[in-house]
Amino acid sequence: MHFICVYLTLSYTSVLYSSMSVAISVKLTQCSEFVRVDVAFIQARKNRMNNIALLQRFTGSLVGVHVGDSIGAPYETWGPEKIAADIASRGGLTFFDYPNPWAKDGNGTILPAGRPTDDSEQTACLADSLIACNGLDTAHLYELLRASVFDQKSLLWKGRSTGAGGTTKNALSGDPAREALARNNTIGTNGSVMRAVPMGLWWATRILDLQDEDVRTMQTKEAKDMTYIMSEVTHVHQHSKDASWLYTLVVANLLAGNEPDVALDNVEYTDPSLAKSKLAQRVFLSVYDRDLTPYDPGAWPARGTAEFSLYVALYALKHSKTFAEGIEMAVRVGGDTDTYAAIAGGLLGAHYGNEAIPEDWRKAILGHDQMVDYATKIYDLRCPHA
């Protein structure tokens, strides 16, 4: 027996801004043994989530990275039991001053609540570079990242930037021997994933306008290539590149107003090649396994892999009901808490919007206004008719 596969596609701008009567393009394809429905924007405006203005999602995504990074930073390297006890003692997850784990960075012995670490700093570098160059310029991005890592120039606050990982430091060192270590790293670490949110903002309205399938395919390939090249500035391992691209696609789908399950289901429709990505399939299997929850690997390098970090963030997105709940899920895993929560924050902010981030959390981060400015400028560049 043959069944009908129905593919429903809507214009990106139609979903967010048109009237209740939206045009639906339906393509029917015969297939055997099962019915598959790939839904890009089936929830449309009748879903309350799609009433969130696109700019609010852009802003929420970048602010969300900073919030997750800064609220998770005090717990970095802690185990889940110690984190749980501390959160309970404070009456919930909150911001607080904490001992500086990078004592030689010039920021003093105590770091202020809400300060950015490398996750937010390097996200800001990518956003700043995309805006300044109207696209990806790897030489420009390299210089911004190098200034952040080695000159400790922060784009977000008056203090010095700090906290970069070993692969990033080696890749930006200018020392051929250390650069070779970065290129030959056998572990796909999370340094390029944690800064990738601006790629989702940059490409969302291009790769998700599905009215013309040929255009969608072309734009998706360009977006994927650009994301890989962005990763390769510091992280050339295939896992780092694949995780950065998968993250970019999920962010883009959330910006369109899709609920998390729809956004996750839709990424393979947007880029069918992900069906061949072993990393993507492992991450999705873990996220959808009802008997599996993220647990702290206990040590590096396992704590800092791109695959595990993305899994934690996607799990928090799928299983939480609010921005705050998702961030806390990511932090409670333990280990590389600032990075897990930063990656989760980009997803959760894109989904719930900036206003859904607790106001006291937004006010606590020291680079809030700059992240809002970056979001607004990318929006203006890429969504002129929104």
C-alpha positions in Angstrom: 0.0 0.0 0.0 1.2 3.5 -0.7 0.6 6.5 1.5 0.8 10.2 0.9 3.6 12.3 2.4 2.4 15.9 2.9 4.9 18.7 3.2 3.3 22.0 4.5 5.4 25.1 3.9 4.7 28.7 4.7 6.5 31.9 4.0 8.6 33.0 7.0 7.2 36.6 6.9 3.7 35.4 6.4 3.7 33.4 9.6 4.9 36.2 11.7 3.1 39.1 10.2 0.2 38.2 7.9 -3.5 37.9 8.8 -5.0 34.6 10.0 -5.5 33.7 6.4 -2.0 32.5 5.3 -1.1 30.8 2.0 -0.1 27.2 2.3 1.8 25.5 -0.4 1.3 21.7 -0.4 3.5 19.3 -2.1 2.4 15.7 -2.3 4.8 12.9 -2.7 4.1 9.1 -2.8 6.0 7.0 -0.4 5.6 3.5 1.1 4.8 2.1 4.5 4.5 5.3 6.5 3.1 8.8 6.5 5.6 11.5 7.1 4.6 15.1 7.8 7.4 17.7 7.7 5.8 20.9 9.1 7.8 24.1 8.8 5.4 26.6 10.3 2.2 24.8 10.9 1.4 26.6 14.2 1.1 30.1 12.5 -0.3 33.1 14.2 -2.9 31.2 16.2 -0.1 29.9 18.3 0.6 32.5 21.0 4.3 32.0 20.6 4.2 33.5 17.1 2.8 36.7 18.5 6.2 37.5 19.9 7.8 40.1 17.7 10.8 38.9 15.7 13.0 41.5 17.2 12.1 40.3 20.7 13.3 36.9 19.7 16.6 38.2 18.2 17.2 40.2 21.4 16.2 37.3 23.6 18.6 35.0 21.9 21.7 37.2 22.4 20.7 38.4 25.8 19.9 34.8 26.7 23.5 33.7 25.9 24.9 36.3 28.2 22.4 35.5 31.0 23.1 31.8 30.8 26.9 32.3 30.7 27.0 34.7 33.6 24.6 32.9 35.9 26.3 29.6 35.2 29.9 30.9 35.5 30.2 30.7 39.4 29.4 26.9 39.2 31.9 26.0 36.5 33.8 22.7 37.4 31.3 22.0 40.3 29.5 18.7 40.5 25.6 18.5 40.4 25.2 17.8 44.1 27.3 20.8 45.2 25.4 23.0 42.7 22.0 21.8 43.9 23.0 22.5 47.6 24.2 26.0 46.8 21.1 26.9 44.7 18.9 25.7 47.6 20.9 27.7 50.1 20.3 30.9 48.1 16.6 30.2 47.6 16.9 29.6 43.9 19.3 30.2 41.0 20.5 33.7 41.2 23.5 36.0 40.4 26.2 36.6 43.0 29.8 37.7 43.3 32.2 34.8 43.2 35.9 34.0 43.5 37.8 34.5 40.3 39.0 31.2 38.9 41.4 33.0 36.6 43.4 34.7 39.3 46.0 36.1 36.8 43.6 37.8 34.4 43.8 41.2 36.0 40.1 41.2 37.1 40.9 40.8 40.8 40.1 38.0 43.2 36.4 38.4 43.3 34.3 38.7 40.1 31.1 40.8 40.1 27.8 39.2 39.5 26.7 39.3 35.9 30.1 39.6 34.3 30.5 37.9 30.9 33.0 35.1 30.4 34.4 33.8 27.1 31.0 32.5 25.9 29.4 35.9 25.8 32.6 37.7 24.9 33.1 35.6 21.8 29.4 35.7 20.8 29.8 39.5 20.9 32.9 39.2 18.7 31.0 37.3 16.1 28.0 39.6 16.2 30.2 42.7 16.0 32.1 41.2 13.0 29.0 40.2 11.1 27.7 43.8 11.5 30.9 45.6 10.7 31.6 43.5 7.6 28.0 42.8 6.6 28.7 39.1 6.6 31.5 36.8 7.6 35.1 38.0 7.2 37.3 35.5 8.9 40.3 37.8 9.1 38.2 40.4 10.9 36.7 37.8 13.2 40.1 36.4 13.9 41.4 39.8 15.0 38.4 40.4 17.3 38.7 37.0 18.9 42.5 37.4 19.3 42.0 40.8 20.9 39.5 39.3 23.3 41.6 36.3 24.2 45.1 37.7 24.4 44.6 41.5 24.8 41.6 40.8 27.1 39.6 43.5 25.3 36.0 43.1 26.2 33.2 44.3 23.9 30.6 43.9 26.7 31.9 45.5 30.0 34.5 47.8 31.4 36.7 44.9 32.8 38.9 42.5 31.0 37.7 39.5 29.1 38.8 36.1 30.2 38.2 32.3 30.3 39.0 31.1 26.8 39.6 27.4 26.3 42.8 25.7 25.2 41.8 25.0 21.6 40.8 28.6 21.1 44.0 30.0 22.6 46.1 27.7 20.5 44.3 28.5 17.3 44.6 32.3 17.9 48.2 32.2 19.3 50.1 33.1 16.1 52.5 30.3 17.1 52.7 27.7 14.3 53.3 24.9 16.8 50.3 25.8 18.9 48.1 26.4 15.8 49.0 22.9 14.7 47.8 21.6 18.1 44.4 23.3 17.5 44.2 21.9 13.9 45.1 18.4 15.0 42.9 18.3 18.1 41.2 14.9 18.2 38.3 16.1 20.3 35.5 18.3 19.0 35.2 20.9 21.7 32.5 23.5 22.3 34.3 26.8 21.7 32.7 27.5 18.3 29.3 26.3 19.3 29.1 28.7 22.2 29.5 31.7 20.0 27.3 30.6 17.1 24.0 32.3 17.9 24.6 35.3 15.6 24.7 32.8 12.7 21.2 31.8 13.5 20.1 35.4 13.6 22.0 36.2 10.4 20.4 33.4 8.3 17.0 32.8 9.8 14.9 34.7 7.3 16.9 33.4 4.4 16.9 29.6 5.0 13.4 29.5 6.3 11.6 31.3 3.5 10.4 28.1 1.9 8.2 29.5 -0.9 11.0 28.6 -3.4 12.6 25.3 -2.8 15.6 26.0 -5.0 16.3 29.2 -3.2 15.9 27.5 0.1 18.4 24.8 -0.9 20.9 27.3 -2.1 20.6 29.6 0.9 20.9 26.6 3.3 24.1 25.4 1.6 25.5 29.0 1.9 24.5 29.2 5.5 26.0 25.8 6.3 29.3 26.6 4.5 29.5 30.0 6.3 28.9 28.3 9.7 31.6 25.8 9.1 34.0 28.5 8.1 33.2 30.5 11.2 33.9 27.4 13.3 37.2 26.8 11.5 38.6 30.1 12.7 39.3 28.2 15.9 37.7 24.8 15.8 38.3 22.6 12.7 37.1 19.3 14.2 34.0 17.9 12.3 32.1 17.6 15.5 32.6 21.2 16.4 31.5 22.3 12.9 28.4 19.9 12.8 27.3 21.0 16.3 27.6 24.7 15.4 25.5 24.2 12.3 22.9 22.1 14.1 22.7 24.8 16.7 22.4 27.5 14.1 19.5 25.7 12.4 17.6 25.1 15.6 18.0 28.8 16.6 16.7 29.8 13.2 13.6 27.6 13.5 12.9 28.9 16.9 13.1 32.5 15.7 10.4 31.6 13.2 8.1 30.9 16.1 8.2 27.1 16.0 7.7 25.2 19.3 10.8 23.2 20.3 9.6 19.9 19.1 8.7 21.3 15.7 12.0 23.2 15.5 13.9 20.0 16.2 11.8 18.0 13.7 12.2 20.6 11.0 16.0 20.8 10.9 16.4 17.7 8.7 13.8 19.1 6.3 15.7 22.3 6.1 19.0 20.4 5.6 18.5 16.8 4.6 22.2 16.1 4.8 21.9 16.1 8.6 20.4 12.6 8.2 23.9 11.5 7.4 25.5 13.3 10.3 26.4 10.8 13.1 26.7 13.6 15.6 23.2 15.0 14.8 21.6 11.6 15.0 23.3 10.8 18.3 22.2 14.2 19.8 18.6 13.7 18.6 18.5 10.2 19.9 19.7 11.4 23.3 17.3 14.4 23.4 14.3 12.2 22.6 15.2 9.3 24.8 12.7 9.6 27.7 14.8 7.4 29.9 18.0 9.5 29.5 18.9 12.8 31.2 22.2 14.7 30.9 24.7 13.8 33.6 28.0 15.3 34.4 30.9 13.4 32.7 33.0 14.3 35.8 36.1 15.7 34.0 37.5 17.4 31.0 37.7 16.9 28.0 34.3 15.1 28.2 32.7 18.1 29.9 33.7 20.4 27.1 32.8 18.4 23.9 30.6 20.1 21.4 28.3 17.1 21.2 27.6 16.9 25.0 27.2 20.7 25.4 24.7 20.9 22.6 22.8 17.9 24.0 22.5 19.5 27.4 21.2 22.7 25.8 18.7 21.0 23.5 17.5 18.9 26.4 16.9 22.0 28.5 15.0 23.6 25.6 12.8 20.5 25.0 12.0 19.7 28.6 11.5 23.2 30.2 8.4 25.4 30.3 10.1 28.7 30.9 13.4 30.4 30.2 14.5 30.3 33.8 13.6 26.6 34.2 15.7 25.7 31.1 18.7 27.7 32.3 18.5 26.0 35.7 18.4 22.6 34.1 21.6 23.3 32.1 23.4 24.7 35.2 22.4 21.8 37.4 24.2 19.3 35.1 27.5 20.5 36.5 30.8 20.7 34.7 31.1 23.4 32.0 28.1 25.1 33.4 28.6 28.6 31.9 28.9 27.1 28.4 26.0 24.7 28.7 23.8 27.5 30.0 25.0 30.0 27.4 24.1 27.7 24.6 20.8 26.9 26.2 20.2 30.6 26.7 20.5 31.3 23.0 17.9 28.7 22.2 15.5 29.6 25.1 15.8 33.3 24.3 15.0 32.7 20.7 11.9 30.6 21.7 10.5 32.7 24.5 11.7 36.2 23.6 13.5 38.8 25.6 10.6 39.8 27.8 10.3 36.2 29.1 13.8 36.4 30.6 13.3 37.4 34.3 13.8 41.1 34.6 16.2 40.9 37.5 18.4 38.5 35.4 18.4 40.9 32.5 19.3 43.8 34.7 22.1 41.8 36.4 24.2 41.1 33.3 26.9 43.7 32.7 26.7 43.6 28.9 23.0 43.8 28.5 22.7 47.0 26.5 25.5 46.0 24.1 23.8 42.6 23.3 20.5 44.4 22.7 22.3 46.8 20.3 23.9 43.8 18.4 20.5 42.1 18.1 18.9 45.3 16.8 21.6 45.9 14.2 21.5 42.4 12.9 17.7 42.6 12.7 17.9 45.9 10.8 20.5 44.4 8.3 18.7 41.1 7.7 15.0 41.8 8.2 14.4 45.2 6.5 10.8 44.2 5.5 9.8 42.4 8.7 
